[in-house]
Amino acid sequence: MSNTYAGTSSSDNKLQVDTTTAAVVASGAEVINCAGANYLRVWLGNTTAAQGGTLLASLFSQGDGTTAPTIAQQTMSREFTFTGTDNTATADSAPFTGTTGSTIYTKDPLLIYIGLANRLMLNMAASDGGSWYCRYELLNFSGGEGASITNEVGDIELGAVEIKDHDGSDRAAVSADNELRVLQGPLIDLDIADQSKSHTHDTAGSTETIAGDTAFGAGATLEICGIDTWVAVGDDDGQASGGDIKRPAGVPFLMRLDGTSVNFSIDAATGGEVSVHQVR
């Protein structure tokens, strides 16, 4: 809950315009007991529209309560400068001056990190014009400066979570038992008709071309398994020849045809059966 800041010893509450710590301390302005807080939220207002200025927060580490500090006890000053164009909203004067019926042109609230200060005082170090007034509230956030935008959150318990790649085919799944499982490759589309064929590789170490038929469409994803031999594939003979990328016998792997051709080339260490399935 915010409070009206008594900027002077008079009942007017307006902020002093001073540039030195000595003048601030001698002004008779309110001394805020901020022990236990690490942030101060300030809401400024001016009697005149479109006024700029510089707010000065003077921090003091020694003493307690609202006892007036001395200039030797100051630990830090924090300045906040703003322009006259910031005045866009208005409020009644009652929350600021204690007297209703007048208009106060307000600024957006400021959040000021005050660290471990015990006491603080506020004033204007500079002002374009008009009279400045202030409401404030003390806050306490965990962490240092900048922690105001970070909420403390405990452990978040989730059920099964699935993380997909850009096309939704390969994915990492976290089960309800907190097990990470990597599911590779697209799921087999059982709606594709005649999606399998068997190819007999005739000559060991010699590249052969497998021509697509109605089973394989351009851009299709194929699962290939060498039944009794290692297999190497490519878009053309040069890529497949010699088995630069070899797959061991009996281990299936995926290959995607390019978007314009339904043919691909294959090589193997020995002659034998190769099983080809279109899975997507």
N, C-alpha and C positions, 0 to 999 in steps of 0.2 A: 504494500500500500504506500502510495507516494505522500510526501509531506511538502508543505510550502517552506521554501528556504527564506529565512529572515536575512536579507542581504545587508541591512544596516541595523543600527540600534534603535531606529525609529520604527513606527508601526507601519511604514509604507512598504517594507519588504523589498524594495528595488535593490538590484545589485550595484555595488560600488564599481567605478571605473578606475582601477589602479594598476600600476605596472610593476610595483616592487612588493616584496614579501613584507617589508616593514609597514607599508601602507595598508596592506590586507589585514595584518594582525591588529593594527591600530584602528581599523575602521569600525570595530564593534560588530562585525558581521557574525552570523551564527557559526559556532564551532560544532561540526558533526562528529559524534562518537561513532567511528566506523570499525572499531575493533571486532573481529570475527567475520567481517565481510571482505570480499575481494573485488567487488564491482560496484559501481555507482551508476544508476540510470538517471539521466538529467533531461528534463523537459523545459525548454526555454520559450519565453514569449516576450514580445515587445509592444509597447503602446502605439507604435507607428509602423505602418506597413513597409515591406521591402527594405529592411535594415540588416546590415551585416555587422560582424564583429568577431571578437576572439574571446572565448571562455577560458578562464584560468582556474585550474584546480590545484591548490596548494596542499601538499601532504606532509604530515608530521608524525614521527614514529614514537616520540616519547610522551609521557603523561597518560592520563586516562580521563574518561568522562568527557564533559564539555569544558574543561578547564582551558582558559585561553593559552595557546602555545606561545613560544618565543621564536624569534627568527632563527635562533641557533638550532632549534629542534626540527627545522624543515628537512625533509629527505628528498623531495622531488616536486617539480611543477609539471603539469601537463596542460598544453594549450590546444585548443580546437577552434579553427578559423572557418567561418562560413560566410556566404554571400547573401545579399539582400533578396535574391531571387528564390531563396529557400522558403520564404514566408508565403505559404499557400493556403494554410488552414487558419481558422480563427476560433477563439474560445471566449467565454465570458470572463471578465476580470476577477470574479470571486475566488477561484482556486489559487490565483496568483497574488492578488493584492488584499484579499479579504473584503473587498467592497464590490458589490454586483452592479451591473448596468453598463459597464464599459467593454470595449472590444480589445482583446489581446491577440496579436498576430503570432502564431506559434511556429516553432521549428520541429523537425523530426527529432524524436528522443535520441540522445547520445548514450552509449554504453562505455563507461570509463573504467579501465583496470586500475585499481588502487593498491594492489599487492597487500603488504602487511602493515599498512599505515594504521595508526590508532585514532588520529583525528584529521579532519580536512576542512578547508574553507573554500568558498567559491566567490569569484568576482569576474568582472569583464576587464581584460587587459586592453581592449580596444573596442570602440563602438562607433558606428556610422551616425547614430542619432537615436532619439527616443529614449525610453526607460526600459531596462531589462528586468525580467522576473523569472523565477525558477521554481520548479517542483522537482523533488528527487526521491529515490528509494534505494535502499541498500540491498545488495544481492550477494549470494554466495554460490559460486560454481566450483566444481572440482577441477583441478588443473590450473595452469597459468593463463597468461593472456591469450585470448583466442578460444578459450574453453567454452565461452558462452554459446558458441554455435555447435557444440558437441554434447549431445545428451548421453548420460551414462546408461548403458544398456547391459543387462546381465546376459547369461547364455541364452541363445535362442534355440529351442528344440524344434526340429523339423522332421516330418515324416520322409517318405521316399522323395528324392529329388532327382530330376533328369536334366543334364546339360547337353544341349544339342549343338552341332556345328551349323554352318551357314545354310546347308541344304537339307539338314535333318536326317542324313543317312548314318553317319558315325556319331556316337554319343557316349558320354560317361554318365553312368547312373549310380546314385548313392541310395542304397537300399534302406529300408526302415531299421535294419540292424547295423547301420553305419558302415556298411561294406561298399567300397568303391569298385564298380564293375565297368569295364570298357567294352562296349558292344560295337564291333567293327563291321562296316559294310552295310549296304542296303538290305532290307528284308526282301526275301524272294516274293515276287509278284506271281501268285498262283493263277492269275487271270490270263497270263500270256500263254497262248496256245502253241503246242509243239515247240517248247522252249529248249529242248535238249537235243544234242546230236553227239555221236561218237565218231572220232576220227582216228584212223590207223596211220601212224607215221611210218612211212615205208623205209626210208634210208637214214641210217644213223648219222648224225652230224651234218645233215643236209637240210637246208631251209625249204619248207613247203608252205604254200599259201592255202589257207582255208577260206573258201568263198562262202559268203553269207547266203542264206536262203530265206524262206518265209519265217524261219524261226528267229532270225536275228535282224533287228532294225538298226538303222544308222544311229550312232550315238548310244547304242545299248551297252549295258554293263554285263559282262560275262564272268562266270565263275569257271575256272579251268583247273583240271586236275589230271596230272600225269599218272596213269594207273601203275605203270612199272618202269618209269623213266623220269629223269628230270626234264623240265620243259622251260623253254625261253620263248618269248613272244615279242612282236613289234608291229608297228603300222606297215612296215615294208621289210623286204628281205634283209637289207643291210642292218636293221636294228635287231632282227632275230638271229642272224647268222652268228654262229660261234657261241651262243649262249652267254652273252655278257651279263645278263641278269638271269640267274638260274633259280628255279624252284625245285626243291627236292621231290622225289617220287612220293606220290600219295598225299601231298599237302596241297589243298586247294588254294587258289588265289584269285583276286578280282582283276579284271582288265576292262577299261571302257573304250569302246570303239569311237573313232572320231565322228563328227556330225555329218559327214558327207559320204562315208564309205562303210560297207558292211563286210569288208574283207580284212583279214589280218594274216600275218606270217608266223610260222612256228618252227622251232628247231628242237632237237632232242639228242641225247647222247646215244641212245639206241632206238631201234625201231620198236614201236609198241602202241598201245591204245591211249588215246587222250580223250577225256570226257569234257564236253563243253556245254554249259548251261547259261541261258539268258535269265538273269535274275531281276533285271529292271530295264 
